[in-house]
Amino acid sequence: MEIKKSTTEIISNKWEEIEELKREGIDPFGHSFFRTHKIKDLIENNKDLQIGECGQEKVSIAGRLMALRTHGKAIFANIEDISGRIQIYIKSNKVGEDAFKLFSKVGIGDILGVSGLIFKTRTGEVTIFVEEFILLCKSVRSLPEKWHGLKDVEIRYRKRYLDLMVNPSVREIFIKRSKVVQSIRNFLDNKGFLEVETPIMQPIPG
């Protein structure tokens, strides 16, 4: 009962945050955002940047916020899409105080669109220096705790969407399976075969 109550309270608090954003005139479910790159492609295209070097092209990516680290007037965060994960860097004097204040209200699981220039940190990590961002979707449920992940097998099978969000290895299996099925389907289609769906989970098969 305690777990259910805790979950209910978390969801209730999330909805309160959404209503607060609406009262401030902020849409918690952004309508549109133009993405220039998938994260994996962006990292690959900029892997040869020197440490401290900044790219000249403004880029835009969208994904789910998976980690957040605040350091005074600066924030480091990780955003993930279906292709990979990238670090972003936000400074109050770059995006402005109002935008920085808004970013302090986003949470793990929210979906964001961010735009800015690419640079490489002292540790060699490809990072986006954010110039502007938009909240695309405010999450109403919390993701599993970072270090322990999603370990409960029953929950993993019952809530596949959650398993796919937090377990990259599982997501990769689904992606590969989809590509294999699509390849087989295309091969047979090119050979003139017709795909027919036949019910088998009924009292009278066929």
N, C-alpha and C positions, 0 to 999 in steps of 0.2 A: 504493500500500500504506500509506503514511503517513497518508493521509486516513482510510482504513478503520480503522486502528489507533487513531487519535485519537478517532473516533466511538465505537468500542468502549469505550475508556477512559472517555469521558464518560458513556456509558450505565451502565457498571459503577459509576462514582462516584455516579450518581443513585440506583441501587439500594441502595448503601451508606447514602446519606442516608435513604432510605425505611426501611431496617432500623433505623437509629439512632432515627428517630422512633417506630417501634413499640416499641423497647426502653424509651423514655421514656413509653410509655403514650399516645402521640398517634396517632390514626388518620390516615394520610396520604391516605385516600380517604373523605372525609366522606359520611355517608349521606344527609343532607337539609339543605335550607336554604330558608327562605321569602323570596322576593324581592318587595319592594313596588313597584319601578319598573324599567323598562328605562333604561339610561343616557341615551339621547337624550331621553326624556321628562323625566327628572329635571333635566337641564341646561336644557331649555326652560321647565320650570315655575319655575325659580329664576333665570332670567336677569336679572330685575329687582331682585335683591338688591343692596343697597349694599355698597361695599367695606368689609370688616370686619364686616358684618352677618351674624348667624347665624340660620338657620331654627329654628322651634320643633318641627317634626315630625321624629321619628326615621325614617330611611329605611334600606332594605336593598337592596343590589345584589350581583350575582354576575358574575364575569367572569375573563378571563385576565390575569395580571400581565405587562405589556409593558415597563415601565421601573421602575427602582428607584434612589433617591438617598438615601443615609444622611448625616445631619448630627448626629453625637453621639447624643443621646437622642431624636432626632426622625427620622422617615423620611417622605419624599415618594415616592409611587409612582403609576403610571398603570395603571388596570384597563380592559379593553375587553370589551364584549359585541358581539353581532351588530349592535346599533343605533348604537354609538359608543364614545367613550373619555372617562374622567373621572379627575381627580386625586384621590388620597386622602392624608390626613395622619395619621400615627400618632405619639403622644407617649408615652413610657414612664410618666409620671405619670398618664396618662389610662386606658390599658389595663392598667397594672400591669406589674411587672418580668417576671413569668413569660410573659405574653402577648407582651411586647415582645421577649423572648429568642427565643420561638417564631417571631415574624415575621422575625427576623434569619436564620432557617433556610429561609425560602421563597426561590424563585428565579424568574427570568424563565421564563414558560411555565406556571407553576403556576396553578391555578384556585382563586380565593378567594371567599368570601362575606363581605361587610363591612357593618356597621351603624353609624350615627352621625348627626350633625347636619350639615346643609349650611351652608357659609359661603363668602364670596367673598374671595379673597386680595387683597393690595395690587396685584397685576398684573391683577386683575379676573377671575381664573379660578375658576369654580364648583368647589368642593372638598368632599369629605366628611371631617369630623373624626371619625375612627374611635373608637368606644367599645368595640366587640367585633368579632371576626372568626373565621372558621373556614376551615381548609384543606380544600377540597373534592376536590382532585385534584393529587397531586404529579406533575409532568411528568418523564418519563424520557428525553426527548430535548431538546436545546437548539434554540432558534429561531435563524434566520440573524442575523448580526451587524447591529445596529441601523441603522447609517448606510448600509450597502451593500445591505441587503435581500436579496431572493431574485431574482437576475438570470439565473441559468442556466436557459435556456428548457427544456432537456431535463428538469431536475429539476422545474420548474414544472408540466410536463405529466404527469410520472410521479408526482409527489406533490402532487396537487391540494389535499389537506387543508392542506398547508403553505403553498401559494400563497394559499389563502383566509384563512389566519390572519394573514399578514404584509402582504398587499396589499389595502388597503381598496377600491381601484378595481376589482379583479378580483371581490371579494366583492359589490360593488354590482351588477356585471353579472349575476352568478348570481342575485341576489335579484330583479332586474328580469325576467330570463328566466323565473324560476319564477312570478312574478305574471302575466306575459303568457300562459304556457302554462295556468295555472289559469283565467284569464279566458276563454280560448278554449274550454277544456273545459267550464266552467260554461255558457257561451253555447250551445254545441252540445247539452249535456245538457238545457237548458231547452227546446230546440227538438225534443226527442224523439229525437235521434241516439243511437246505441249505439256505445260505444268498443270496438273489437276489436283485439287484438294479433295481427299477422300476421308470422311469421318471414320475414326476407328474407336473412339472412346464412347461408343453408344451400345445399347443392348443388342442391336442388329448391325454388325460391322458392314461397311460398304454402302 
